[in-house]
Amino acid sequence: MEDAETARLNHQRNKSEIVNLIKEMFNQDKWGDEKYKKKLQELVTKDEELVQEVIRKIKTEKGIK
């Protein structure tokens, strides 16, 4: 499960980045700022991809198609 665990850790790190960015947006009163919205969208898209990677690696390791 090493590959799946690495994928999970990457997903966790990305979620932390999303939370930190949102906190920064609020702290700097930048909610709605285009720069932040773009970065947040990139992180959300990356998170969706990481979730799919986690699922794929777990299925591969368990021999599920």
N, C-alpha and C positions, 0 to 999 in steps of 0.2 A: 504493500500500500504506500510505498515511498512516493511515487509520482502523484498519487491522489492527495497525499498529505501536503506535498509541495504546492499543488494547485489550490488546496484549501487555504494554506497560509497566504498565498498570493491574493486570494479573494478577501481574506480578513484584512490584509494590509490596505487593499483598495477601499474597503468599506471604511476603514479608519481615515483614509485620505478624504473621502466624501464628507464624513462627519466634521473633520477639521476644517475643510473648506467652507462648509455651511456655518460653522462657528465664526470663522474669520469674516465671512460676509456680514453676519449680524453685528459682530464687534466693531467693524469698520463702517457700519451703516451703508453697506454696498449691495443690499438685497436688490436684485433686479439689474445690477450692473452687467453690461454685455460681456465684459471680460470674464467675470465670474460665472455667468450663465453658460458661456462656451466651455470653460474648464469643467464645470459641474456636469454638463452633458457628455463631455469626453470621458469623465470618470464613470458615469452611469453606463455608458456604452461598453467601456472596458469591463465593468462589473458583470454585465450581461454575458460577455464573452467568457469571462473567468468562470462563471457559474456553469456554462455549457462545457467548459474544459474539465471542471471537477466531475460533472456527471459522466462525461465520456471516459475519463480515466478510471473512475470507480467501476463503470460497466466493463471496461477492458480488463481490469484486474480481477473482476469476478467472473469473467467469461460470458457476460450478458451482451447480447447484440442490441 
